Amino acid sequence: MMWRWTLVMLALAGCGGSEPKPEPTEAVVHAVTPPTANLEDSKCLGNRVPPSNYMQETAFAPVSQENASEVAKLKAVAQLRDRICQGYRCSELEPRITLWNTQQDAVQACAMAVIKASDVDNFLAAPRAEFDADLKSAATEFEGVLIAANKKRIAIDNVRDLGVDGGPRAEWLIDRVAAGISSTKLELVRMPKEWNGLGLPKGIDAILRGRVTRLQGREAMLEVTWNLDLGNQLKSASPVTFPELIGPAMDSQSFADLPGINEKVALRFDARPGGALCNGQTTEMSVTTTEPLMVRVIDLYGNDDALLIWASEGALAPKKSASLGEFMAVKMPGAVAAERFLVVGARQEQDLGPFAAAPIPCRIPKVDAERLHAGEGIPKATIPYSTSRSYRIMDGDACREFDAPPATALDGLPACW
């Protein structure tokens, strides 16, 4: 008999009264009349509306500050510039920013800086074209490897973006690398849902996975590395660097690395392209091993919390998937919209360390949970049999069909040790 447990994701820890952090979004453009030279109808304490088809930023300065209007103006320009360019060729963008208007009352001065949306599009066109060309080159590298082996069928699995699978940028990357693959002789096919995560799915010659990292010392730049899994070997294409601003805006937090793909143990669940789930979306998880292993699954959620959520009773039968039950992705107030799952296995139960005799489910003590979030504290004997899977939790138009219940506290779980 195996442990089987159904869990509502991220509705687990005691939730505070803080409001959820809003998802980053692109600037909203409002339709109004074109700007005039002497606009006087916008006050610092009222609604400040940008002109049609412009992006805007408003800044304030107390009237007690010398040259308050000029200070507000410079702040507005700098904030708009930095929000758009994020440190990438900002000097080319700033001349296109203009002052929309300034106002001053008894308390503060305010200024609105604006830039045409078309100017932003033109600014982004060159780096996007360069990025697409680099991805096409990466696809050509995949083509050379596969054609040389008389193979051509390729499927895209997940994109791990700053330590978490999936999300808007991961899906954007998949669309763009797919466009590059379409220019080759390769055949891009869908990943079969019934695949257990071990070896290659039937009818597929190679699996493509992406990994996005932030370049040290160049905070506005990201790098995506594509790994081609041929079943018996792993090939990597040349890394592709790109400015963060050309992709969808999203949380910039990076997560510590967890164990990656393991040929001896796999955790799988159906998800959106790249690995994300919508807020309120359900999925069934399963774990599979290639040899008899004692297995534990740890849920790393929130900012630094963790639960031990599943344990095999005895060793798992090789190549026979064991279900963890049905899960629902639910955003938790005040916490990051992501969830990661760490799988640890061992041939002997005592090698599982503190996870061996812990009750299911249980809360991992805070200090140990923090170490696991940091990629540390994994029992040494389990490392050869460890892997992980994760997902970002998405909202928006793409997820309208899902309705997430309110996140609730799950009190009363015992401590694991």
N, C-alpha and C positions, 0 to 999 in steps of 0.2 A: 504493500500500500504506500502511496506517495502523499505527501502533504499537498493540499490544493486549497488555494485561498484567493478570494476575489477582493480586490482593493480599489477604492476610488483614489486615483493619484492626486498627490499634493493636497489632499484634504486630511492631512495626517497629524501634523504637529499642532500644539496649541496656537491658534491664530490670534494675533494681536488685533487692535482696532485700526491699524494703519490701512490706508486705501491702496489698491493695486497700483503699481507703477504703470503709467500709460505706455503703450507701444510707440516707438519712434515712428513718425510719419513725415512725409514730405510736406513742404509748405502748401497751404491751401490758398488757391487763387480765387478772389471774389470778383464778380463782375460789377464794376461801377463806371462812372463816366471818366474819360481821360483826364489827366492832370491839367490844372490851369496854373497860371503864374502866381496868383495870389489866393491860394486856398486858405480860408479862415474858419472853416466850420468844424475843425477837429481840435478837441481840447485834450489836455493831458489826462484828465480823469474820465474822458468819454471813450467811445469806441473809435479806434483809429483804423480806417479801412484803406487798404492799398489800392492802387489803380488796377484796372483789368489787365490780366496776363502778366503781372509782375509778382516777384517774391519780395518780401519785406521783413524788416527788423526794426523795432522801436526801442529806444534807449532813453533813460531819464538821468537828470542830475539835479541836485538841490539848488535852489536859487542862491543859497548862501555861498556856494562855490563860485570862485572867480571864473568868468566867461562860461557860465553854466550852459548856455545854448550851444556854444562851440564844443564843449565837453560831451554833451548829449549827442551831437552830430557825429563826432569822431567815434564814440562808443557804438552808435548804431551802425556805422559803416564797417567797423572792425568786427562786430558780432555777425553781421550778415556775410561778410567775406569769409570769416572762419567757419561759419556753419556750412557754407557751400563747399569751399575748397579743402577744408580740413588739413591744411598744411601743404597741399599739392599745388604748386605753381600759382600761389595766391597773388603774386605781383601782376600776373596777367589778367586776373579777374577784377581786381579792385578798381581800375579805371572805368569799368563798365557800370559801377555802382553810382547812383545819383541820390541827392537829397530830395525827398518828396515834400516834406514840410517840417517846420519847427513851430512850437508853441511854448508859451510860458505863462504860468499863473503865479499866485502868491506863494506857492510851495515848491514848485519844481519846473524845470524846463524839460521839454521832450522833443525828440526828433525821430523822424522815420526815414530810413534809407531804403531804396528800392533798386531792383535790377530786373530787366526784362527776362521772362522765362525763356524766350528764344535765345537770348545771350548766354544763359546758363546751358541750354541744349548745345549751342555751338561750342562752348567751352569744353563740354564733356565729349563731344563727337570724336575728337582726335584720340584721347586715351581709350575710349571704347573701341574704336576701330583697331588700334594697336593691340589691345587685349584680345579681340576676336582673332586677329592674325596669329597671335601667339598660341591661342588655343587650337587653331587650325594646324599649326606646326606640331603641337603635341599630338593631335589626332593622327598626323602623318607618321609620327614615331610609333604609335600603336599599330598603324597599318603595316609598317615595315616588319614589326615583330610577328604579327599574326599571319601575314601573307607568306612570310618565310617558312612558317610552320604549316602552311597549307590550311589555314583556318581563317574565319572571318566573322563569326557570330559573336557579338559582344553585348553585354548587359551592364547597366549602371546600377550599383547598389546604393551606398550611402555617401554623403559628403559630411565629414566631421568639421564643423566650422567653429574655430576657437574653442575646441574641446567638447562640443555638443553636436549630435547629428541633426541635420535638417534645418529648416527655417527659410525665410524669404530669400536670403542670399544664396543658400544652397540650391534652391530650386531655380534661381536665376542662373547659377553656374551650370547646372545640368542642362538647361535650355541652350546655353551658349556652346558648351562642349559637344552637345548633340548636333548642333549646326555644323561644327567642325568635322565631326565624324561623318555627317551626310555628304561631305565633299570627297570622301575616300571610297575605297572599294569595300569597306567593312559594312556589315549588316547589323544595325542596332535593334535589339529585341528586348521585350519586357522581361523583367525578373519574375519567374514563376512564384506564385504565392505559397505553393506547397514545399518549397525548398527549405531544408532544415539548417542551412548555414554552413555545412561541411562539404568540402570538395567543390566541384562545379555542378550546377544544375544540369539535368539532362537536356541536350540540344544546344548548350551554350559553351563556346570555346574559351571565353575569358570574361572576368568580372572587373569592372572599373570602379575604383573608389577614390574619392577626393579628400584632401586634408588642407584646411585653410589655417594659416598661422599669421601672426602679426610680426613684422620685421622689427627687430630690436634697433632702437635709435632712429627709426623712421616710422613713427606712430601712425601716420596717415596712409601707410602702405601695407598691403597684405600680399601673401604668397600662397598660391594653390599648387599642390603637388598631386599628380594623378598616378595612382598605382594600378598596374594591370596584373591581376591574379590569373595565372594560367593553370592553376591546379597543382602543378608540380614545381612551379617557380614564380617569382614575383619580379616584375619589371617596372621601373619608374620612368616617367617622361621628364623632360627638363622642367624644373619649377617655373611657374609663370607669375610674375610680380605685377600687381595692379593697384592703382589708387583706390582707397576705400570708397571715395565719393561716387564712383561710377556705378556702384551696385546699390541695392535696396538699403535704406537706412534701417539700422537695428541696434540692439543692445551691444555695446562694445566690450562687455566683460569677457575675459578669457578664463577658461577653466583648465585646471591641471590635467595632464595626460593620465589616462587610465590604461590598463592593458588593452592591446589591440586585438586584431584577428588572430585566432588560435586554431590550428588545424586539428586539435584534439577535443575542443569544447566550443559550443556556439549557443548564443541566445538569439532568438528570432521573434519578430512580430511584424505584422503588416502595418505600413505607415505611408505617409505621403512621399512623393519623390524626394530622395535625399535623406529621409528619416524622421521628419517632423510628424506631430499629431495636432489636430485642431483641438481647441478648448472644448471639451465635452465629447470628443471622439473616443470610442472604445476599440480595443484590440485584444487579441489573445496572445500571450507569450508562451514560448516553449524553449526548453533546453535540451541539447543533444550532445552526446559524447561518443568518441570512437573507441573507448575502452571503459571497463568498469570503474567508475569514480564516485566518491562521496561528494555531493555538490551542495553549495549554499549560494543564495542570491541576496545581495544587499541593495537596497534602494537608497540612493543618495539624492536628497531632495531639499528644497528650500535653500537657505544660505549656507548652512553647515549642519544639517540634521541627517540622520540615517536610521534606517530600520533593517533588521534582518527579516525578510519576508517569506522565504521559502527554503525548505530543506528536503533533500531526498532521504527516504528511509532505507538505509543501506545503499549499496552501489547501484547506479543507473545501469540498465542494460545497454550495451554498446549499440549505437546507431538507431536507438528507439527513442523518439521524442517524448519528453514528459511535459505536460501542460502545467503552467503556473496559474492558470485561470484567466478570467477576463479582467482587464484593467481599463480605467477611464482616465484620460488626461484632464486635470482640472487645475487652473491657475490658483495659487494660494496668495492671499493678500500680503504685500510687502516682501515677497520672495521672488527670486529669479524665475522666469517662465521656462524652466528646463528641468529635466529629470534624468538621472543617470543610474544605470544598473551595473553593478559589479558582480561577476560570477567567479567564485573560487572553488576549486576542486582538489581532491587528494585521493590517493589510493587507499590510505588508511585514515580512519576517522580522527585519530589523535593529531594528525598533521594539519587538521583544520584549525588548530589553536583554539582561541576562545569561542569560535563559531561552532565548535563541535557539539557542545551540550546546551547551547542557548535555546530557550523556548521560542516557538514560532507562532505568531509574530512577536517581535520585541524591539524595544528602543535601544540603539547602541549609545553608550555613554558619550556625552558631548565631546570630551577631549579625544576619544577614539574616532568619533564621527568626523571631527575636523581633520584628523590625519588622513582618513580615507578620502575625504574631499580633495586633499592635497596630493593624492596618489601615493600615500605612504601607509604603513601599518598593515600591509597585506602579509599574512603568514608566509614565511620564506618557502616552505615546502609546497605551497599551493601555486606559486608563481608560474611554474611550467603548465599549469592547468587553469589559468585565469584568463578571462576575457571581459569585455564590457559592451554595452549597447546603450544608447541614449536617445532622447528626442527633445526638441524645442516644442513649446506649446504656442500655436498660432491662433490669431484672430483674423477678422477682416472678411472681405467679400468671399474669399476662397473657402471660408469656414462657416458660412451662413446656415448651412443645413444642420449644424450641431448646436445643441443647447446645453451648456454646462450647468450643473446644479451649484448652489453656493458652496464654497469650501467650508467645511466644518471641522471642529477639533475632534481628534480621536484620543480621548483621555483613557487612562486605565491600562495602557499596555505596560507589561512588566519591563524592567531593565534587562538587557541581555546578560549582564554579569555585574 
